[in-house]
């Protein structure tokens, strides 16, 4: 049976000598990938993530830059509490 994405990512992180990403970090990377893929072609997603890492930019900062370049709207934030 193939490992889950989380299991594979944890193994890959260990092989790289890095701690596995938190759920929030994974979400931020996926949001960056989504902006890149929707602004261009699907193959832009992994390359944009790689470029952000190469530049030392946090995924959320890179996503904001990608959104500005593509004219995309940021993903919706959490719902405000009911009053």
N, C-alpha and C positions, 0 to 999 in steps of 0.2 A: 504494500500500500504506500502510495506517495505521501510525503509529509504535507502538512498544512502549510499555507503561506507563512504563518507565524513561526512554525518550526523551522522551515527552510531559511527564513531571514535570520533567526537566532543562530543557526548553524553557520551561515555565511558570515555573520558578524563575528562569531567566535573565531572562524578561520582567518579573518582580517585582524584579529586582536582587538576588537572593539566590543563594547557592550551592545546588546540588541536595542533597537530604538523603542521608545515608549509608544503607547497607543496614540498619543497626541502628535508625536513626531511622524509616525506613519501617516496619520491623517493629513498633516501639513504637506508631506511629500506627495501624497495622492492628489491633493488639491492643486499643487503646482503642475503635476502631470496632466491633470484634467484641463487646466487652462491652456497648456501648450498643445495638447492634442486637439482641442476644439478650435484653437486659433489657427491651426495649420493642418498637419497630417498627424496620424497616430504616432508615427515614428519620432515626432518632435518631443514626445513626452519623456522617454528615457534620456534623450540627449540633453534636454533642458535640465533635468534633475542632476545629471552628471556635471553639466556646466556650472550649476549653482554650487555643487559640492566643491568643484575645482576652484571656484572663485572664493570659497569660504563663506558663502552667503547662507544664512538660515533659510529653510524652506519657505517660511511665511513672507520674509522679505523678498525672496526670489519670486514668489507667487505674485506679490504686489507689483513688482517690476514687469512680470509677464502680462499681468492684467492691463497695466498702463500701455504696454506695447501693442496689445491686441484690442484694446478698447472694451475688454470684458468687464462685467460687473463682479464684485467680490462675492464669494459664497455667502448665503444668509447666515447671520449670527444666531445665537440662542434666542429663543422667544422671551420677550419681557414677561416678568411675573404678573399674574392677574392681581388687580387691586380691589 
